[in-house]
Amino acid sequence: MQLDTDGDAGEFARAKVNLALHITGRRADGYHLLDSLVVFPEIGDRLRLLPDTRPRSLALSGRFGPELQPAGPDNLVLRAIEALTSACGVPPLPMGIELEKSLPVASGIGGGSTDAAAALRLVPRALGLDLTRDQLLKLALSLGADVPVCLDQKAVRMSGIGEELHPVPSLPVTGIVLVNPLREVSTPAIFKSLTRRDNPPLPAFPDRFETCEALASWLEPCRNDMQAAAETLCPPITDVLAALKAEKGSLLSRMSGSGATCFALCRPHDAARIAADIEKSHPDWWVASSNRIQ
Ligand code: C5P
């Protein structure tokens, strides 16, 4: 098998942020139907192949690496690689892989999903596998409802349980600050505790969003329908939202996914300053910023 890892810096696995997340129904199998605008900031994990290491081993590094120890075969990155090689009928990956984990675990920004999606981009390139888009999407969905949306890492409207992806108008250059109180939140627990599951879908999109202020004001009447349940199960989320809202230049603040990470949108040049302010007043929180989303 020909391996192409020369000069390969690996894959950046961007965080997935739900700028709005409406729960519109529930399938017979219990999975929830969503309608969500999803974007990707320049904040994420990194995945690299490690030639000359034990096949299928996973080395964990980065701030949150220790939280995923021990890295067993149930890790979503290893499951993604296994699913990929067996679907293509090729031998298992003949080397290890490193996951530099910079995103907090179980935090509503799709950490595990974006890592799995990065593996689905990286490994076919290294092994010279030629998968169709449909094959990749199917593999992604078999790993988790949020994995398909993470394949392209581009702003998209997501519906169904996460498998229906629709283009959105191009977004203005927008800053974003992510804050997590470092409490893990269980996604199934939040879904289970919802009291309403028949909320209206997202409003109609404009042809384009001219400015970040226009994007924020379109988002204003939208919601994250899991936010109230998450605040009840994890009260520090309310403090995070208050801190983000109080910042000068904060255009919109909301929770992402099932939490506990919350975001504020802002003008690009405000992002680093808002992040520094919050880091200073809450050194026990995880704070990250990006001066663009895609
Ligand atoms: O698909 P994934 O494994 O990421 O989902 C984790 C859990 O979250 C599911 O087992 C399900 O309980 C819940 N979920 C849901 N509806 C979705 C996505 C996830 O109810 N659209």
Boltz pocket constraint, residues with backbone or C-beta under 6 A from the ligand:
constraints:
  - pocket:
      binder: B
      contacts: [[A, 30], [A, 31], [A, 32], [A, 33], [A, 34], [A, 143], [A, 144], [A, 145], [A, 146], [A, 160], [A, 161], [A, 162], [A, 187], [A, 188], [A, 191]]
      max_distance: 6.0
